[in-house]
């Protein structure tokens, strides 16, 4: 174990020396500018079969490197910055979703819902429900880290079990299952937007929707819940042994009071009515949100999934807040929305620089050149596509140890790997899943993950001797087993040819 600690401490040391993600994107953008000019001077070009954005037809194309340091290139840089930012696909959907999720979170609705669900569980179901609720909490961005991770420890304590086992189970669900859910979360439109931008390098008409990984993510929810439960009960808790500090804590610490229960009941009723109202808009032939031939695929319902998700969180959030006294008038609702958007400030700044990198990368044709050249190399090596995808999972897992923000990593990797895999006949949705599997598997052992210090602080409540090494040693079994089992599920899924989401295809 000491050898593992030394390796992970070295990773942490290297990671701490990396600049801020914003600075990384700025440096990458500068590198794109310089490299584009070098390739332009060398007259580098590639030929490939792509999709004509005007006709929508596949045809043979020749693409040359475009310099960002010529007169036209410099003019593009200065005139495109604002549009690059405002038109970035991931920006709008995430902010719209957060208006609803933020109100539900800050009113206390999500916290009460998770607390009430988990604390009612029979003893034998405590572990799977804690892990499962951890997975489900990622639909509401960071709320799982702040609420469910400490709650997991409290719940286990109430059942006379080691609190760190409960903390580990919750953390495994929240972070390890960050790319698994039964619902569409705020992360889905963000990653789908970046994937769409990257697919446009070869196919300007290709669109990846927030729902395009949904089927696989639903299956992944149960995979994480099952293995998370087994690891907690069979490996982590036995290793921890008997906890000796039960007398220092009050078993009544968990649960919600009568007012919160009343508010939760009314909020859940309002959520149910909201869902029924939305489903009514697709319930009969010719309904407003159905598509052509009354098809749900490609319908207004799918296109409006972000707004629908906002409503499903916003309405019960307001109802809950009204009953508990946090929402007394319209000004309070707006204040909750203000607070939720304020928490996105860092994301907005990051997106500004990420958008420039993606736009300049696309304008210079570097993505196309790298993708076509890389695909040609891989084809020449005659490596099986599934082997390449599994290798990509592990590449994403390693990179996750050094770059914390999943959107930042994908914005860097997607413009290279998505078109490359498209050249190999692999759909962008599949590349996105491979990335998400690798990214989620090492979230729980990355000291650079923003909430990792918070988790360390939670552990120290139950023992001053606990620290980073404690958390890493707790979570390492989850990380290893998650990436192996998830990769196996991924390969089996592809071999069976099952769609990963509504209307999707494995092949491009």
C-alpha positions as CSV (number, residue, x, y, z in Angstrom):
1,X,0.0,0.0,0.0
2,X,2.9,2.4,0.7
3,X,4.1,1.9,-2.8
4,X,0.7,2.9,-4.1
5,X,0.7,5.9,-1.8
6,X,4.1,7.0,-3.2
7,X,2.9,6.7,-6.8
8,X,-0.3,8.7,-6.1
9,X,1.7,11.3,-4.1
10,X,3.9,11.8,-7.2
11,X,0.8,12.2,-9.4
12,X,-0.5,14.8,-6.9
13,X,2.8,16.6,-7.0
14,X,2.9,16.7,-10.8
15,X,-0.7,17.8,-11.0
16,X,-0.1,20.6,-8.5
17,X,2.5,22.0,-10.9
18,X,0.1,22.3,-13.8
19,X,-1.3,25.7,-14.4
20,X,-5.0,26.6,-14.1
21,X,-7.2,25.0,-16.8
22,X,-7.9,28.4,-18.3
23,X,-4.1,28.9,-18.7
24,X,-3.8,25.5,-20.3
25,X,-6.4,26.4,-22.9
26,X,-4.7,29.7,-23.5
27,X,-1.4,27.9,-24.1
28,X,-3.1,25.3,-26.3
29,X,-4.7,28.1,-28.3
30,X,-1.3,29.8,-28.8
31,X,0.2,26.5,-29.8
32,X,-2.6,26.0,-32.4
33,X,-1.8,29.4,-33.9
34,X,1.9,28.6,-34.2
35,X,1.4,25.1,-35.5
36,X,-1.2,26.2,-38.0
37,X,1.3,28.6,-39.6
38,X,4.1,26.0,-39.7
39,X,1.8,23.4,-41.4
40,X,0.6,26.1,-43.8
41,X,4.2,26.9,-44.8
42,X,4.9,23.2,-45.3
43,X,1.7,23.0,-47.5
44,X,0.3,20.1,-45.5
45,X,-3.0,18.6,-46.7
46,X,-5.1,15.4,-46.5
47,X,-7.7,13.7,-48.5
48,X,-10.7,11.9,-47.0
49,X,-14.4,11.0,-47.5
50,X,-16.5,13.6,-45.7
51,X,-19.9,15.2,-45.6
52,X,-20.5,18.4,-47.7
53,X,-22.1,20.9,-45.3
54,X,-24.2,22.4,-48.1
55,X,-25.5,19.3,-49.8
56,X,-25.3,16.8,-46.9
57,X,-23.8,14.3,-49.2
58,X,-20.6,12.3,-48.6
59,X,-17.9,13.1,-51.1
60,X,-14.1,13.0,-51.5
61,X,-12.5,16.1,-49.9
62,X,-9.1,17.7,-49.9
63,X,-8.2,19.8,-46.8
64,X,-5.2,22.0,-46.3
65,X,-3.8,23.7,-43.2
66,X,-5.0,27.3,-42.8
67,X,-2.7,29.7,-41.0
68,X,-3.9,31.9,-38.2
69,X,-0.9,34.2,-38.7
70,X,-1.7,35.3,-42.2
71,X,-3.8,38.5,-42.8
72,X,-7.0,36.5,-43.0
73,X,-6.1,34.4,-40.0
74,X,-5.4,37.4,-37.8
75,X,-8.6,39.1,-38.9
76,X,-10.5,35.8,-38.0
77,X,-9.0,35.8,-34.5
78,X,-10.1,39.4,-33.8
79,X,-13.5,39.2,-35.3
80,X,-14.6,35.7,-34.1
81,X,-13.8,35.8,-30.4
82,X,-17.2,36.9,-29.2
83,X,-19.1,34.7,-31.5
84,X,-16.9,31.7,-30.6
85,X,-18.0,32.2,-27.0
86,X,-21.7,33.0,-27.4
87,X,-22.3,30.2,-30.0
88,X,-20.4,27.5,-28.1
89,X,-22.9,24.6,-28.0
90,X,-22.3,23.7,-24.4
91,X,-22.9,27.1,-22.9
92,X,-26.6,27.7,-23.3
93,X,-27.9,24.3,-22.3
94,X,-25.9,24.1,-19.1
95,X,-26.9,27.5,-17.9
96,X,-30.6,26.9,-18.7
97,X,-30.5,23.6,-16.8
98,X,-28.8,25.2,-13.9
99,X,-31.6,27.7,-13.4
100,X,-33.9,24.9,-12.4
101,X,-31.4,22.6,-10.7
102,X,-30.0,25.6,-8.8
103,X,-33.4,26.5,-7.3
104,X,-34.0,22.9,-6.4
105,X,-30.6,22.6,-4.7
106,X,-30.6,26.0,-2.9
107,X,-34.2,25.7,-1.7
108,X,-33.2,22.4,0.1
109,X,-35.4,20.2,-2.0
110,X,-32.7,17.9,-3.4
111,X,-31.0,17.6,0.0
112,X,-34.3,16.6,1.7
113,X,-35.2,14.2,-1.1
114,X,-31.9,12.3,-0.9
115,X,-31.9,12.3,2.9
116,X,-35.5,11.1,3.2
117,X,-34.9,8.3,0.6
118,X,-31.7,7.0,2.1
119,X,-32.7,7.1,5.8
120,X,-35.9,5.1,5.2
121,X,-33.9,2.2,3.7
122,X,-34.0,-1.3,5.4
123,X,-30.6,-2.1,7.0
124,X,-29.6,-4.7,4.3
125,X,-30.3,-2.2,1.5
126,X,-28.4,0.7,3.1
127,X,-25.3,0.3,1.1
128,X,-26.9,-0.1,-2.4
129,X,-29.2,2.8,-1.8
130,X,-26.4,5.1,-0.6
131,X,-24.4,4.2,-3.7
132,X,-27.4,4.5,-6.0
133,X,-28.4,7.9,-4.6
134,X,-24.9,9.0,-5.1
135,X,-25.1,8.1,-8.7
136,X,-28.5,9.8,-9.1
137,X,-27.2,13.0,-7.3
138,X,-24.9,13.8,-10.2
139,X,-28.0,15.0,-12.2
140,X,-27.8,18.1,-9.9
141,X,-24.1,18.9,-10.5
142,X,-22.1,19.2,-7.2
143,X,-24.9,18.7,-4.7
144,X,-23.9,15.0,-4.1
145,X,-20.4,16.0,-2.9
146,X,-21.7,18.6,-0.5
147,X,-24.8,16.7,0.8
148,X,-24.7,12.9,0.1
149,X,-21.0,12.2,0.9
150,X,-21.2,13.4,4.5
151,X,-24.7,12.0,4.7
152,X,-23.4,8.5,3.8
153,X,-21.1,8.6,6.8
154,X,-23.9,9.8,9.1
155,X,-26.3,7.1,7.8
156,X,-23.8,4.3,8.3
157,X,-23.0,5.6,11.8
158,X,-26.8,5.5,12.6
159,X,-26.8,1.8,11.6
160,X,-23.7,1.2,13.9
161,X,-21.4,0.7,10.9
162,X,-18.1,2.4,10.2
163,X,-18.8,5.9,9.0
164,X,-15.9,5.9,6.5
165,X,-17.5,3.0,4.7
166,X,-20.6,5.0,4.2
167,X,-18.6,8.0,3.1
168,X,-16.7,5.8,0.6
169,X,-19.9,4.3,-0.7
170,X,-21.5,7.7,-1.3
171,X,-18.3,9.1,-2.8
172,X,-18.0,6.1,-5.1
173,X,-21.6,6.7,-6.3
174,X,-21.3,10.5,-6.7
175,X,-17.8,10.7,-8.3
176,X,-17.3,7.2,-9.7
177,X,-20.8,7.2,-11.2
178,X,-20.5,10.8,-12.5
179,X,-21.3,9.6,-16.0
180,X,-24.1,7.2,-15.1
181,X,-27.7,8.1,-14.3
182,X,-31.3,7.1,-14.9
183,X,-32.0,10.8,-15.8
184,X,-30.4,13.3,-18.1
185,X,-28.1,15.5,-16.1
186,X,-26.3,18.8,-16.5
187,X,-23.2,17.0,-17.7
188,X,-25.0,15.4,-20.7
189,X,-25.7,18.5,-22.7
190,X,-22.3,19.9,-21.8
191,X,-20.4,16.9,-23.2
192,X,-22.8,16.5,-26.1
193,X,-22.2,20.1,-27.2
194,X,-18.5,19.6,-27.2
195,X,-18.9,16.3,-29.2
196,X,-21.1,18.0,-31.7
197,X,-18.5,20.8,-32.2
198,X,-15.8,18.1,-32.7
199,X,-17.9,16.0,-35.1
200,X,-18.4,19.1,-37.2
201,X,-14.7,18.9,-38.2
202,X,-15.7,16.1,-40.6
203,X,-19.5,16.4,-40.7
204,X,-21.0,19.8,-40.2
205,X,-24.5,18.3,-40.0
206,X,-23.8,15.8,-37.3
207,X,-25.6,16.5,-34.0
208,X,-25.1,14.7,-30.7
209,X,-28.0,15.2,-28.3
210,X,-28.0,15.2,-24.6
211,X,-29.9,11.9,-24.7
212,X,-27.5,10.1,-27.0
213,X,-25.7,8.1,-24.3
214,X,-28.9,7.6,-22.2
215,X,-29.4,3.8,-22.6
216,X,-25.8,3.0,-21.8
217,X,-25.8,5.4,-18.8
218,X,-28.9,3.7,-17.4
219,X,-27.2,0.3,-17.6
220,X,-24.1,2.0,-16.1
221,X,-26.1,3.1,-13.1
222,X,-26.8,-0.4,-12.1
223,X,-23.2,-1.5,-12.8
224,X,-21.9,1.2,-10.4
225,X,-24.5,0.5,-7.8
226,X,-23.9,-3.3,-7.8
227,X,-20.1,-3.2,-7.8
228,X,-20.0,-0.2,-5.5
229,X,-22.1,-2.2,-3.0
230,X,-19.9,-5.3,-3.3
231,X,-16.7,-3.3,-2.9
232,X,-18.1,-1.5,0.2
233,X,-19.4,-4.6,1.9
234,X,-16.7,-7.1,0.9
235,X,-13.5,-5.0,0.7
236,X,-13.7,-1.6,2.2
237,X,-15.7,-2.1,5.4
238,X,-13.9,-5.3,6.5
239,X,-10.6,-3.6,6.0
240,X,-11.7,-0.6,8.2
241,X,-12.7,-2.9,11.1
242,X,-14.8,-1.9,14.1
243,X,-15.3,1.8,14.6
244,X,-14.7,2.9,18.2
245,X,-16.2,6.4,18.1
246,X,-19.9,5.6,18.1
247,X,-20.5,7.2,21.5
248,X,-19.2,10.6,20.3
249,X,-22.1,11.0,17.8
250,X,-25.9,11.3,18.1
251,X,-27.7,8.6,16.1
252,X,-30.6,11.1,15.6
253,X,-28.4,13.4,13.5
254,X,-29.8,12.1,10.3
255,X,-33.3,12.5,8.9
256,X,-35.5,15.5,8.2
257,X,-38.0,17.3,10.4
258,X,-41.8,17.5,10.1
259,X,-41.8,20.8,8.1
260,X,-39.3,19.4,5.6
261,X,-41.4,16.2,5.3
262,X,-44.5,18.2,4.5
263,X,-42.6,20.4,2.0
264,X,-41.1,17.3,0.4
265,X,-44.5,15.7,0.0
266,X,-45.9,18.8,-1.7
267,X,-42.8,19.2,-3.8
268,X,-42.9,15.6,-5.0
269,X,-46.6,16.0,-5.9
270,X,-45.8,19.1,-7.9
271,X,-42.9,17.2,-9.7
272,X,-45.2,14.4,-10.5
273,X,-47.8,16.8,-11.9
274,X,-45.1,18.5,-14.0
275,X,-44.0,15.2,-15.5
276,X,-47.6,14.3,-16.2
277,X,-48.2,17.6,-17.9
278,X,-45.1,17.3,-20.1
279,X,-46.0,13.7,-21.0
280,X,-49.4,14.9,-22.0
281,X,-47.7,16.9,-24.8
282,X,-46.5,13.7,-26.4
283,X,-49.4,11.4,-25.4
284,X,-51.5,11.4,-28.5
285,X,-51.0,11.5,-32.3
286,X,-50.3,15.0,-33.4
287,X,-49.3,16.2,-29.9
288,X,-47.3,19.4,-29.9
289,X,-44.0,17.8,-28.9
290,X,-44.1,14.8,-31.2
291,X,-42.1,14.8,-34.5
292,X,-43.0,13.8,-38.0
293,X,-45.1,10.6,-38.2
294,X,-45.7,11.0,-34.4
295,X,-42.1,9.9,-33.8
296,X,-40.4,10.7,-30.5
297,X,-36.9,10.4,-32.1
298,X,-35.8,13.8,-33.5
299,X,-39.0,15.4,-32.1
300,X,-39.4,18.8,-30.3
301,X,-39.6,16.7,-27.1
302,X,-36.0,15.6,-27.5
303,X,-34.9,19.0,-28.7
304,X,-36.5,20.6,-25.6
305,X,-35.1,18.1,-23.0
306,X,-33.0,20.8,-21.4
307,X,-35.9,23.1,-20.8
308,X,-38.0,20.1,-19.6
309,X,-35.3,19.2,-17.1
310,X,-35.2,22.8,-15.9
311,X,-39.0,22.7,-15.2
312,X,-38.8,19.3,-13.5
313,X,-36.3,20.8,-11.0
314,X,-37.6,24.3,-10.8
315,X,-41.3,23.7,-10.0
316,X,-40.8,21.3,-7.0
317,X,-37.8,23.5,-5.9
318,X,-40.1,26.5,-5.6
319,X,-42.9,24.5,-3.9
320,X,-40.4,23.1,-1.4
321,X,-38.9,26.5,-0.7
322,X,-42.4,28.0,-0.2
323,X,-43.4,25.5,2.4
324,X,-40.1,25.7,4.4
325,X,-40.1,29.5,4.2
326,X,-37.1,30.0,1.9
327,X,-39.4,31.2,-0.9
328,X,-41.8,33.9,0.1
329,X,-42.2,35.8,-3.2
330,X,-40.9,36.0,-6.7
331,X,-37.8,37.9,-5.6
332,X,-36.7,34.9,-3.5
333,X,-37.0,32.7,-6.6
334,X,-34.9,35.0,-8.7
335,X,-32.3,35.2,-5.8
336,X,-32.0,31.4,-5.8
337,X,-31.5,31.5,-9.6
338,X,-28.9,34.3,-9.2
339,X,-27.1,32.1,-6.7
340,X,-27.1,29.0,-9.0
341,X,-25.7,31.0,-12.0
342,X,-23.1,32.6,-9.7
343,X,-21.7,29.2,-9.0
344,X,-21.2,28.7,-12.7
345,X,-18.8,31.7,-13.0
346,X,-15.7,29.6,-13.2
347,X,-17.4,27.4,-15.8
348,X,-18.3,30.4,-17.9
349,X,-14.7,31.8,-17.8
350,X,-13.3,28.3,-18.7
351,X,-15.8,28.0,-21.6
352,X,-14.7,31.4,-23.0
353,X,-11.1,30.1,-23.4
354,X,-12.1,26.6,-24.4
355,X,-14.4,28.0,-27.1
356,X,-11.5,29.9,-28.6
357,X,-9.3,26.8,-28.6
358,X,-12.0,24.7,-30.3
359,X,-12.8,27.4,-32.9
360,X,-9.2,28.1,-33.8
361,X,-8.5,24.4,-33.9
362,X,-11.4,23.9,-36.3
363,X,-10.6,27.0,-38.5
364,X,-7.0,25.9,-39.0
365,X,-8.1,22.4,-40.1
366,X,-5.6,20.9,-37.6
367,X,-8.3,18.6,-36.2
368,X,-9.1,17.2,-39.7
369,X,-5.4,16.7,-40.5
370,X,-4.7,15.0,-37.2
371,X,-7.8,12.8,-37.4
372,X,-7.3,11.7,-41.0
373,X,-3.6,11.1,-40.5
374,X,-4.2,9.3,-37.2
375,X,-6.9,7.1,-38.6
376,X,-4.7,6.2,-41.5
377,X,-2.0,5.2,-39.1
378,X,-4.4,3.1,-37.0
379,X,-5.8,1.5,-40.1
380,X,-2.2,0.7,-41.3
381,X,-1.5,-0.9,-37.9
382,X,-4.7,-3.0,-38.4
383,X,-5.7,-2.7,-34.7
384,X,-9.3,-3.8,-33.9
385,X,-11.6,-0.8,-33.3
386,X,-12.7,-2.1,-30.0
387,X,-9.1,-2.5,-28.8
388,X,-8.5,1.2,-29.7
389,X,-11.6,2.3,-27.8
390,X,-10.6,0.4,-24.7
391,X,-7.1,2.0,-24.9
392,X,-8.8,5.3,-25.2
393,X,-10.8,4.6,-22.0
394,X,-7.5,4.2,-20.1
395,X,-6.0,7.3,-21.8
396,X,-8.9,9.3,-20.5
397,X,-8.6,7.7,-17.0
398,X,-4.9,8.7,-16.8
399,X,-5.5,12.3,-18.1
400,X,-8.2,12.7,-15.5
401,X,-5.6,12.4,-12.7
402,X,-4.0,15.6,-14.0
403,X,-6.8,17.7,-15.4
404,X,-9.8,17.9,-13.0
405,X,-12.6,19.5,-15.1
406,X,-14.3,16.9,-17.2
407,X,-15.4,19.5,-19.7
408,X,-11.9,20.8,-20.0
409,X,-10.5,17.4,-20.7
410,X,-13.1,16.6,-23.3
411,X,-12.8,19.9,-25.0
412,X,-9.1,19.1,-25.5
413,X,-9.5,15.5,-26.5
414,X,-12.7,15.5,-28.5
415,X,-11.5,17.6,-31.5
416,X,-8.7,15.0,-32.0
417,X,-10.3,11.7,-31.1
418,X,-13.9,12.2,-32.2
419,X,-13.0,12.8,-35.9
420,X,-10.3,10.2,-35.7
421,X,-12.8,7.5,-34.6
422,X,-15.3,8.8,-37.2
423,X,-12.7,8.1,-39.9
424,X,-12.5,4.5,-38.5
425,X,-16.3,4.2,-38.8
426,X,-17.1,4.8,-35.1
427,X,-19.9,7.2,-34.2
428,X,-19.2,10.3,-32.1
429,X,-21.6,9.1,-29.4
430,X,-19.4,6.0,-28.9
431,X,-16.2,8.0,-28.5
432,X,-18.0,10.1,-25.9
433,X,-19.0,7.1,-23.9
434,X,-15.5,5.7,-23.9
435,X,-14.2,9.0,-22.6
436,X,-16.9,9.1,-19.9
437,X,-16.1,5.6,-18.7
438,X,-12.4,6.4,-18.2
439,X,-13.1,9.8,-16.7
440,X,-15.6,8.5,-14.1
441,X,-13.4,5.6,-13.1
442,X,-10.5,7.8,-11.7
443,X,-12.5,10.7,-10.3
444,X,-12.5,9.1,-6.9
445,X,-8.7,8.8,-6.6
446,X,-7.7,12.1,-8.2
447,X,-6.4,14.6,-5.6
448,X,-6.9,17.3,-8.2
449,X,-10.6,16.8,-8.3
450,X,-12.1,20.0,-6.9
451,X,-14.1,18.2,-4.2
452,X,-11.4,15.9,-3.1
453,X,-10.2,18.2,-0.3
454,X,-13.7,18.5,0.9
455,X,-14.0,14.7,1.2
456,X,-10.7,14.6,3.1
457,X,-12.2,17.1,5.5
458,X,-15.3,15.0,6.0
459,X,-13.1,11.9,6.9
460,X,-11.3,13.9,9.5
461,X,-14.5,14.4,11.4
462,X,-14.3,10.8,12.4
463,X,-10.6,10.7,13.2
464,X,-7.9,13.4,13.2
465,X,-5.4,10.9,11.8
466,X,-7.3,10.5,8.5
467,X,-6.0,12.3,5.5
468,X,-5.4,12.1,1.7
469,X,-3.8,8.7,2.0
470,X,-6.9,7.4,3.8
471,X,-9.2,8.6,1.1
472,X,-7.1,7.2,-1.7
473,X,-6.6,3.9,0.0
474,X,-10.4,3.7,0.5
475,X,-11.3,4.6,-3.0
476,X,-8.6,2.7,-5.0
477,X,-10.5,-0.6,-5.0
478,X,-13.5,1.2,-6.5
479,X,-11.4,2.8,-9.2
480,X,-9.7,-0.4,-10.3
481,X,-12.9,-2.5,-10.4
482,X,-15.0,0.2,-12.0
483,X,-12.7,0.7,-14.9
484,X,-12.4,-3.0,-15.6
485,X,-16.1,-3.9,-15.2
486,X,-17.2,-0.8,-17.1
487,X,-14.8,-1.5,-20.0
488,X,-16.2,-5.0,-20.2
489,X,-19.7,-3.8,-20.3
490,X,-18.8,-1.2,-23.0
491,X,-17.2,-3.9,-25.2
492,X,-20.0,-6.4,-24.7
493,X,-22.5,-3.6,-25.5
494,X,-20.8,-2.8,-28.8
495,X,-20.5,-6.5,-29.7
496,X,-24.2,-6.9,-29.2
497,X,-24.9,-3.9,-31.4
498,X,-27.3,-2.3,-28.9
499,X,-28.0,1.5,-29.4
500,X,-26.4,3.6,-26.7
501,X,-29.3,6.1,-26.9
502,X,-32.5,7.0,-28.7
503,X,-32.0,6.9,-32.4
504,X,-28.2,6.4,-32.2
505,X,-25.9,4.1,-34.2
506,X,-22.6,2.5,-33.2
507,X,-21.2,2.9,-36.6
508,X,-20.6,6.2,-38.4
